[in-house]
Amino acid sequence: MKHLALLMVLLMRPTVFASPATPARPNILFIIADDASHFGATGCTWTQTPHIDRLAQHGLVFDSAYTPTAKCAPSRAAILTGRNPWQLEEAGNHQAFFPAKFKVFTEAMSAAGINVGATGKFWGPGAALTADGQKRTWGLQSAGGKKGQGDFAAFLKARVRGQPFFFWYGSHNPHRPYKDGAGRAAGKKTSDINRVPGMWPDNDVVRSDMLDYATEVEAFDAEVGECLRALESAGEAANTLVIVTSDNGMPFPRSKGHTYDIANHMPFVACWPRGIAQPGTRCAEFISFVDLAPTFLELLGVAAEKAGLAPLTGRSFADLLRGKPAQARGFVILGRERNDVRARPGTEAGLGYPSRAIRAGQLYYIHNFAPDRWPCGNPELDLLDTDKGPTKKLIEDRKPGDRYWELSFGKRPAEELFDLASDPDCLKNLATDAAYRDKLTALREKLFAELKRQNDPRILGQGDVFDRYPTAKGKK
């Protein structure tokens, strides 16, 4: 932990937190995991994330942060554009072509003279070209390398001094595949896991798989620590907003790629010694990944309108960082279109599983627009929309009709409603419960009204366009 000493000194100095309302434009270090649902700072006891946890102790934990869709490419597209995936045409799908007309915040920052860089996983999988057919650079001065933390250190040395910087660190952890037994080899015990989510069998296979996942989360935490060391060495720790989160939920059945809470509810930690007004606290306000672009642009003084990004769907949560009163959103909107492709003969495209959802308070409403389709893809097509792994194989082998198989892979009704206060795993569908009829109606109306305001093709009766878009599978 020695490499964190300087950062911790800065974090604990009383003067660091003086006048947080008027700090200089910060640097921003955005660190994003690939398929993580758990950090120690957000309540997980069976994976150790000391670097993230220490940032949380001196920063702000957002308890209600959501990605609008739980798949890599459309989730990252939402971050970059400040718009929901269903507002991004092809980019609303996974393995997609990213339309050149949609500008992203890194391009706006670069045009404004800000140092912008990235390493590791940025946007994808998919293909992104400029309007004239060139490979899109996203406005990055360094991008896509596999040197990991070293790329960040090199970026810091090469940057133009006197200007703030934005850096995207895209880890590949804890994406599958995992080394079987890695958790046990690291000294973990299946009894360390205090609770197995109710949609999976509670047995040794699942618990061991969860431990292997935990070691990958811990590898991500180690990357966070290395990034912090580079930041400290550059003398930029005090005035850098560090955000640590993930693009979507853990790669297990009924999680990644789906529309349930475990898939979309993201761990989210922010630390900014000179800017966060109340370090060591938690924020219950809903934020969405579409809020990241407007927040970053506001903090760095870049006008979205002049940069060609407006209108943005998201809104800045900079006031929440600064401890100022902010108008509560009160809800978040979620959804999905086509993820991994279920090919149709004679086409490059395939069918998705269209759904939209809203969380307001503790209620979570899902509208499935094509309940006749299989949510993970047809069983004969290997249930592509769930990543391969021991837990998937265990449940898949139980065959249709088994409770766990149906929860993970079976068809779903047109409407689902869950009370997260008593049912955090979204197992008891209340949609047909008369006691919840009025609440369900109100949520449906609120969801549809918001989607109409956003010109969502799916709610306007034009949603088949998402199934017709070609895929970019195998293309870069």
Secondary structure, DSSP 8 states (H G I E B T S, - for coil): -GGGHHHHHHHH-GGGGSSTTS----EEEEEEESS----GGGT-SSS--HHHHHHHHTSEEETTEE-SSSSHHHHHHHHHHSS-GGGSGGGGSSSEEE-TTS--HHHHHHHTT-EEEEEE--S-SEEEB-TTS-B--TT-SS-S-S-THHHHHHHHHHS-TTS-EEEEEE--TT-S---TTHHHHTT--GGG-S---TTS--SHHHHHHHHHHHHHHHHHHHHHHHHHHHHHHTT-STTEEEEEEESS--SSTTSTTSSSHHHHEE--EEE-TTT-SSTTEEE-S-EEGGGHHHHHHHHTT--HHHHT--S-SS---HHHHHT--------EEEEE---S--B-TT-S-B----EEEEEETTEEEEEES-TTS-TT--GGGTTTTS--SHHHHHHHTT-TTSHHHHHHHS---SEEEEETTT-TT--S--TT-GGGHHHHHHHHHHHHHHHHHTT-TTTTT-TTHHHHS---TT--
